[in-house]
Amino acid sequence: MNHSPDPVESVRQELSDWRPWVTRVLVLAFAAASGLTIVAFTWMAERAHHGFERLVDAVWWAPLLWMPLCAVAIVFLTRRFAPGAAGSGIPQVMAALDTSVDSHQHSLFVSLKLALAKTVMTSWGLLAGMSMGREGPSVQIAAGVMHHARRWLPERSTVTEHGLLVAGGAAGIAAAFNTPLAGVMFAIEELSRRPEQRSSGLLIAAIVLAGLMAVSVYGNSTYFGVIRVPEITLSLVGPGLLVAAVSGLAGGLFSRLLITSMSTGSDRASRLRQRRPLVFAALCAGVVAVIGVVTGGATYGSGYQSTRALLEGEGSTPGVYALFKFLATWLTAWSGVPGGIFAPALSIGASLGNDVAWLTGFRDTQALIALGMAGFLAAVTQAPLTSFIIVMEMVDGHGMVLSLMASALLASLVSRLLSPPLYGALAELQLQRLPAAR
């Protein structure tokens, strides 16, 4: 015979132990702190890039000197004081989540110190005009803040360090893109490898809360604005498939190139990077500066303005913008300057979609731009669901939902033919920083 639960008894049992309540309050408090930290980082990064723009407006050739000098200083300080802050930040969080990493070694990859260093160095990189984004760094920064909660949790808490790292990393994506749903999917697709963490209501609530912190400050606006597309018809199939294929090939090549570059090689460039990292950083930044001057400043920074102009139909990019942005982003990452690739990847994808629209004469340019953004980001990260959701949040209308998902999945499949998963490979390189006893 089934008995319905006694509400009074259920409440009494729930309130009988204070530890779960302390855990919940602490996790949600640190989630809110993570979200607000990313809000502050976003403000700082935007002010930094605006400062660079004012420099270029005043003296067009200034980046030729300014960018190499900044790159040398950033790489020197990063290598000297915070080597764990180098690169995107996502591989560090994934490395910290590796089961072979002991709890006391987590500080090599995530900590409050690294979060502060990442904030300063990435903002400085944007002040320098390097081709980078702040989304990957947001993952490491938020994970560092969230991971600090472990010191305050009660003993025998059900929330593990693994769970805090997953929630923190996903909170970074949620707050950076103002899309809580993308943060949850990022946790499932990229960070979490344990089913019990995927169903944790508290950690999902933490991810969503961090995203809502960004919404509360910036409002319910999307990262690149709103993509307004007309009614989708079958005429999109041909050009859409072409965009997905091109995005997959280009994204796979970018991923393969980045993995090869970051690995220890025997070629002349790799040897120079290992032996003279500051000289190498200056050379990379110098080439990025030249590319920026040649393109009239289009490749500087994250690519946010170029992408938004394309989406709003108020501007156009050079026909070779995708290639130049591709090269500038790769060289920025290779130089050792901390920064992410999400925003540049979206910018490159938008340009590819725009180019295909021009080549095929397809009139609904914005639809192909959206497909290119989802496709190239999915190809680079090999996280198609996260990529699809990030772009989906920008689309005004549900008609493109299936098209975006198809583009992201197809591009990711094509990319896998050319390259292993980018962040997984870079996480393995991060693990090489562990003591030799490992």
C-alpha positions as MATLAB code, in Angstrom:
seq = 'MNHSPDPVESVRQELSDWRPWVTRVLVLAFAAASGLTIVAFTWMAERAHHGFERLVDAVWWAPLLWMPLCAVAIVFLTRRFAPGAAGSGIPQVMAALDTSVDSHQHSLFVSLKLALAKTVMTSWGLLAGMSMGREGPSVQIAAGVMHHARRWLPERSTVTEHGLLVAGGAAGIAAAFNTPLAGVMFAIEELSRRPEQRSSGLLIAAIVLAGLMAVSVYGNSTYFGVIRVPEITLSLVGPGLLVAAVSGLAGGLFSRLLITSMSTGSDRASRLRQRRPLVFAALCAGVVAVIGVVTGGATYGSGYQSTRALLEGEGSTPGVYALFKFLATWLTAWSGVPGGIFAPALSIGASLGNDVAWLTGFRDTQALIALGMAGFLAAVTQAPLTSFIIVMEMVDGHGMVLSLMASALLASLVSRLLSPPLYGALAELQLQRLPAAR';
ca = [
       0.000    0.000    0.000;
       1.449    3.361   -1.065;
       1.464    6.202    1.423;
       1.742    9.802    0.297;
       4.661   11.659    1.905;
       3.955   13.743    4.960;
       4.769   17.394    4.068;
       5.496   18.306    7.680;
       7.892   15.395    8.097;
       9.587   16.210    4.806;
      10.155   19.800    5.878;
      11.431   18.686    9.285;
      13.966   16.335    7.705;
      15.069   19.012    5.259;
      15.691   21.491    8.063;
      17.268   19.031   10.472;
      20.751   19.334    8.938;
      22.282   22.775    8.359;
      25.112   21.563    6.132;
      23.167   21.208    2.852;
      21.758   24.703    3.324;
      25.165   26.217    3.941;
      26.420   24.405    0.840;
      23.582   25.774   -1.285;
      24.026   29.333   -0.070;
      27.795   29.247   -0.596;
      27.614   27.726   -4.067;
      25.019   30.237   -5.234;
      26.910   33.130   -3.621;
      30.126   32.178   -5.392;
      28.160   31.699   -8.627;
      26.859   35.251   -8.320;
      30.406   36.424   -7.576;
      31.659   34.589  -10.674;
      29.054   36.266  -12.845;
      29.830   39.719  -11.458;
      33.556   39.074  -11.934;
      32.957   38.369  -15.620;
      30.829   41.515  -15.854;
      33.750   43.515  -14.457;
      36.171   41.722  -16.799;
      33.898   42.505  -19.756;
      33.817   46.192  -18.843;
      37.599   46.255  -18.445;
      38.193   44.474  -21.757;
      35.842   46.770  -23.654;
      37.470   49.889  -22.210;
      40.867   48.474  -23.166;
      39.889   47.928  -26.786;
      38.311   51.373  -27.005;
      41.624   52.781  -25.798;
      43.407   50.986  -28.642;
      40.907   52.345  -31.155;
      41.587   55.890  -29.991;
      45.308   55.262  -30.441;
      44.791   54.059  -34.011;
      42.525   57.000  -34.817;
      45.232   59.358  -33.637;
      48.243   57.637  -35.236;
      47.455   54.942  -37.824;
      50.969   53.471  -37.778;
      51.224   53.285  -33.968;
      50.266   49.558  -33.827;
      53.465   48.679  -35.692;
      55.394   49.675  -32.551;
      52.748   49.411  -29.847;
      51.671   45.810  -30.508;
      55.152   44.190  -30.412;
      56.094   46.147  -27.274;
      52.906   45.107  -25.490;
      53.236   41.495  -26.615;
      56.774   41.268  -25.223;
      55.702   42.746  -21.879;
      52.613   40.524  -21.600;
      54.462   37.314  -22.471;
      57.324   38.167  -20.102;
      55.022   38.874  -17.149;
      52.831   35.859  -17.874;
      55.754   33.449  -18.100;
      57.463   34.971  -15.077;
      54.571   35.313  -12.650;
      51.533   33.354  -13.940;
      52.385   30.695  -16.560;
      49.021   29.051  -15.938;
      47.290   32.148  -17.320;
      48.675   31.686  -20.841;
      46.445   30.695  -23.731;
      42.679   30.473  -23.869;
      41.861   29.284  -20.364;
      39.510   26.477  -21.356;
      42.331   23.889  -21.643;
      43.463   24.798  -18.119;
      40.010   24.102  -16.697;
      39.839   20.821  -18.597;
      43.296   19.881  -17.311;
      42.223   20.623  -13.741;
      39.254   18.298  -14.277;
      41.515   15.430  -15.347;
      41.259   12.526  -12.913;
      45.061   12.218  -12.740;
      45.406   15.721  -11.262;
      45.527   15.813   -7.473;
      43.567   18.373   -5.515;
      46.684   20.272   -4.449;
      47.739   20.617   -8.102;
      44.597   22.457   -9.185;
      46.272   25.786   -8.467;
      48.532   25.181  -11.468;
      45.477   25.639  -13.679;
      42.796   27.559  -11.760;
      43.018   29.906   -8.794;
      42.138   33.444   -7.742;
      45.696   34.509   -8.582;
      45.399   33.116  -12.111;
      41.944   34.678  -12.461;
      43.382   38.098  -11.635;
      46.352   37.580  -13.949;
      44.057   36.430  -16.752;
      41.843   39.476  -16.338;
      44.764   41.892  -16.512;
      46.733   40.178  -19.283;
      43.776   39.572  -21.581;
      42.584   43.151  -21.165;
      46.121   44.319  -21.894;
      46.146   42.152  -25.012;
      42.974   43.888  -26.215;
      44.543   47.250  -25.353;
      47.395   46.140  -27.610;
      44.932   45.366  -30.425;
      45.714   41.658  -30.695;
      43.167   39.424  -32.434;
      41.530   37.671  -29.497;
      38.341   37.279  -27.506;
      37.503   37.331  -23.806;
      35.171   34.292  -23.706;
      37.766   31.532  -23.197;
      39.508   33.569  -20.499;
      36.100   34.072  -18.854;
      35.905   30.295  -18.378;
      39.187   30.163  -16.449;
      38.417   33.321  -14.472;
      34.976   32.160  -13.359;
      36.294   28.660  -12.601;
      38.989   30.203  -10.399;
      36.426   32.192   -8.429;
      34.021   29.263   -8.137;
      36.761   26.816   -7.156;
      37.657   29.032   -4.198;
      34.317   28.067   -2.620;
      35.797   24.681   -1.710;
      37.603   26.279    1.244;
      34.330   27.305    2.832;
      32.115   24.289    2.195;
      31.194   22.105    5.197;
      32.920   18.772    5.607;
      31.280   15.880    3.783;
      29.627   18.310    1.389;
      28.065   16.618   -1.635;
      29.504   19.308   -3.918;
      32.950   18.244   -5.112;
      35.845   20.261   -6.492;
      35.074   18.699   -9.861;
      31.535   20.036   -9.669;
      32.706   23.519   -8.705;
      35.142   23.622  -11.626;
      32.477   22.496  -14.083;
      29.975   25.023  -12.765;
      32.549   27.813  -12.729;
      33.766   27.175  -16.257;
      30.236   27.003  -17.605;
      29.301   30.113  -15.640;
      32.047   31.941  -17.509;
      30.473   31.099  -20.868;
      26.992   31.942  -19.591;
      28.073   35.354  -18.320;
      30.363   36.175  -21.256;
      27.722   35.535  -23.909;
      24.727   36.515  -21.751;
      23.272   33.068  -22.497;
      22.713   30.798  -19.463;
      21.509   27.948  -21.669;
      24.806   27.963  -23.580;
      26.647   27.723  -20.274;
      24.700   24.637  -19.241;
      25.321   22.996  -22.600;
      29.029   23.890  -22.456;
      29.261   22.147  -19.099;
      27.719   19.006  -20.552;
      29.522   19.026  -23.892;
      33.043   20.175  -23.035;
      33.723   20.060  -19.304;
      31.701   17.364  -17.597;
      32.725   13.755  -17.945;
      30.738   12.423  -14.994;
      27.021   11.727  -15.360;
      26.289   12.539  -11.719;
      27.479   16.109  -12.281;
      25.345   16.569  -15.324;
      22.139   16.148  -13.364;
      23.101   18.315  -10.396;
      20.317   20.832   -9.948;
      22.385   23.019   -7.629;
      25.271   23.353  -10.069;
      22.941   24.050  -12.980;
      21.254   26.715  -10.869;
      24.695   28.195  -10.196;
      25.462   28.361  -13.916;
      22.148   30.035  -14.669;
      22.578   32.499  -11.780;
      25.997   33.558  -13.075;
      24.459   34.199  -16.486;
      21.670   36.212  -14.902;
      24.252   38.454  -13.259;
      25.283   39.579  -16.744;
      21.643   40.026  -17.754;
      21.009   42.169  -14.682;
      23.853   44.534  -15.614;
      23.715   44.612  -19.422;
      20.054   43.849  -19.897;
      18.516   41.067  -21.937;
      20.575   41.832  -25.018;
      22.544   39.469  -27.205;
      26.276   39.486  -27.785;
      26.291   40.635  -31.408;
      22.768   42.030  -31.493;
      19.812   40.302  -33.144;
      19.960   38.484  -36.474;
      16.695   39.125  -38.288;
      16.120   36.705  -41.128;
      13.134   36.379  -43.457;
      11.142   33.195  -43.844;
      13.420   30.255  -44.586;
      12.782   28.376  -47.833;
      14.326   25.392  -49.604;
      16.542   27.783  -51.561;
      18.743   27.936  -48.461;
      19.710   24.253  -48.710;
      22.414   24.545  -51.370;
      24.181   27.674  -50.107;
      23.694   26.493  -46.516;
      25.421   23.179  -47.169;
      28.261   25.032  -48.884;
      28.684   27.336  -45.860;
      28.716   24.362  -43.477;
      31.293   22.506  -45.583;
      33.573   25.531  -46.002;
      33.259   26.391  -42.307;
      34.071   22.818  -41.348;
      37.169   22.712  -43.556;
      38.420   26.124  -42.440;
      37.659   25.444  -38.777;
      39.308   22.042  -38.894;
      42.394   23.556  -40.489;
      42.506   26.302  -37.852;
      42.210   23.758  -35.052;
      44.912   21.533  -36.551;
      47.200   24.496  -37.102;
      46.756   25.720  -33.541;
      47.438   22.296  -32.031;
      50.547   21.823  -34.167;
      51.821   25.297  -33.334;
      51.367   24.903  -29.594;
      53.076   21.510  -29.557;
      56.834   21.213  -29.214;
      58.170   20.952  -32.731;
      61.596   20.773  -34.354;
      60.988   23.385  -37.059;
      62.761   26.733  -36.960;
      59.738   28.709  -35.727;
      59.061   26.270  -32.888;
      62.700   26.334  -31.833;
      62.668   30.136  -31.803;
      59.459   30.122  -29.740;
      61.065   27.800  -27.182;
      64.459   29.504  -26.961;
      63.533   33.166  -27.470;
      59.833   33.498  -26.508;
      59.961   37.292  -26.228;
      61.505   37.715  -29.675;
      58.962   35.301  -31.077;
      56.092   37.210  -29.435;
      57.365   40.469  -30.912;
      57.577   38.956  -34.401;
      54.059   37.502  -34.213;
      52.626   40.764  -32.933;
      54.465   42.656  -35.648;
      52.852   40.529  -38.353;
      49.423   40.945  -36.691;
      49.997   44.710  -36.728;
      50.899   44.669  -40.420;
      47.759   42.650  -41.190;
      45.712   45.174  -39.244;
      47.190   48.115  -41.129;
      46.675   46.404  -44.506;
      43.012   45.668  -43.725;
      42.341   49.166  -42.468;
      42.048   47.993  -38.870;
      39.418   45.334  -39.596;
      41.367   42.495  -37.944;
      42.206   44.260  -34.690;
      40.601   42.973  -31.501;
      37.837   40.416  -31.253;
      36.154   41.206  -34.569;
      33.024   42.287  -32.738;
      32.448   45.468  -34.731;
      33.008   43.850  -38.121;
      30.653   41.010  -37.259;
      27.955   43.302  -35.950;
      28.189   45.503  -39.046;
      27.707   42.451  -41.265;
      24.731   41.247  -39.255;
      23.059   44.635  -39.354;
      23.716   44.985  -43.088;
      25.509   48.278  -42.496;
      28.956   47.326  -43.625;
      31.066   44.935  -45.614;
      34.404   43.313  -45.029;
      37.247   42.895  -47.508;
      36.915   39.768  -49.614;
      39.955   38.292  -47.896;
      38.904   39.338  -44.394;
      38.267   35.745  -43.296;
      41.794   34.756  -44.332;
      43.442   37.748  -42.662;
      41.409   37.327  -39.458;
      42.273   33.623  -39.506;
      45.987   34.424  -39.686;
      45.852   37.234  -37.121;
      44.012   35.069  -34.594;
      46.382   32.137  -35.079;
      49.460   34.342  -34.697;
      48.012   35.994  -31.597;
      47.448   32.628  -29.961;
      50.872   31.377  -31.065;
      52.595   34.452  -29.653;
      51.767   33.412  -26.090;
      49.551   36.399  -25.269;
      46.608   35.181  -23.123;
      43.325   35.395  -25.011;
      40.431   33.417  -26.408;
      39.233   32.468  -29.876;
      35.444   32.346  -29.539;
      34.698   35.891  -30.745;
      37.275   35.814  -33.574;
      35.867   32.436  -34.649;
      32.368   33.910  -34.837;
      33.776   36.812  -36.838;
      35.551   34.513  -39.292;
      32.414   32.381  -39.665;
      30.291   35.456  -40.327;
      32.705   36.549  -43.054;
      32.660   33.089  -44.663;
      28.869   33.147  -44.734;
      28.923   36.619  -46.272;
      31.444   35.499  -48.915;
      29.339   32.465  -49.875;
      26.274   34.700  -50.193;
      28.213   36.967  -52.555;
      29.599   34.073  -54.614;
      26.241   32.307  -54.974;
      24.134   35.439  -55.313;
      21.948   34.300  -52.420;
      19.859   37.249  -51.285;
      19.241   36.341  -47.636;
      22.805   37.155  -46.620;
      22.099   37.251  -42.897;
      20.892   33.653  -42.918;
      24.197   32.465  -44.363;
      26.131   34.691  -41.965;
      24.356   33.006  -39.046;
      25.088   29.551  -40.472;
      28.734   30.485  -40.955;
      29.046   31.681  -37.370;
      27.578   28.478  -35.960;
      29.528   26.311  -38.397;
      32.997   27.769  -37.947;
      32.726   27.995  -34.154;
      31.527   24.380  -34.026;
      34.352   23.282  -36.318;
      37.028   24.976  -34.212;
      35.732   23.902  -30.810;
      34.039   20.649  -31.922;
      31.260   21.587  -29.499;
      28.366   21.833  -31.979;
      25.525   22.096  -29.480;
      27.146   24.929  -27.533;
      27.975   26.736  -30.786;
      24.462   26.284  -32.113;
      22.896   27.623  -28.905;
      25.186   30.675  -28.771;
      24.184   31.702  -32.299;
      20.559   30.639  -31.841;
      20.220   33.190  -29.037;
      20.981   35.901  -31.593;
      18.365   34.889  -34.152;
      15.007   36.675  -34.163;
      12.665   33.872  -35.166;
      12.614   30.120  -34.792;
      12.753   29.330  -38.484;
      16.533   28.905  -38.455;
      16.837   26.682  -35.399;
      17.112   23.424  -37.343;
      19.317   25.041  -39.996;
      21.753   26.312  -37.382;
      21.876   22.941  -35.663;
      22.474   21.163  -38.969;
      25.251   23.605  -39.930;
      27.001   23.198  -36.571;
      26.783   19.396  -36.634;
      27.931   19.079  -40.250;
      30.822   21.508  -39.801;
      31.914   19.689  -36.646;
      31.880   16.350  -38.476;
      33.991   17.769  -41.318;
      36.404   19.259  -38.794;
      36.902   15.910  -37.082;
      38.295   14.554  -40.351;
      41.107   17.115  -40.168;
      41.812   17.625  -36.495;
      41.359   16.098  -33.047;
      39.268   18.141  -30.598;
      41.132   21.404  -30.008;
      40.615   21.906  -26.300;
      41.234   18.263  -25.461;
      44.588   18.375  -27.264;
      45.560   21.662  -25.619;
      44.530   20.270  -22.222;
      46.997   17.419  -22.743;
      49.716   20.004  -23.338;
      48.698   21.727  -20.106;
      49.083   18.446  -18.241;
      52.736   18.373  -19.255;
      53.257   21.224  -16.793;
      52.633   18.852  -13.880;
      55.666   17.769  -11.826;
      57.670   14.930  -13.346;
      56.534   12.577  -10.602;
      53.217   12.316  -12.367;
];
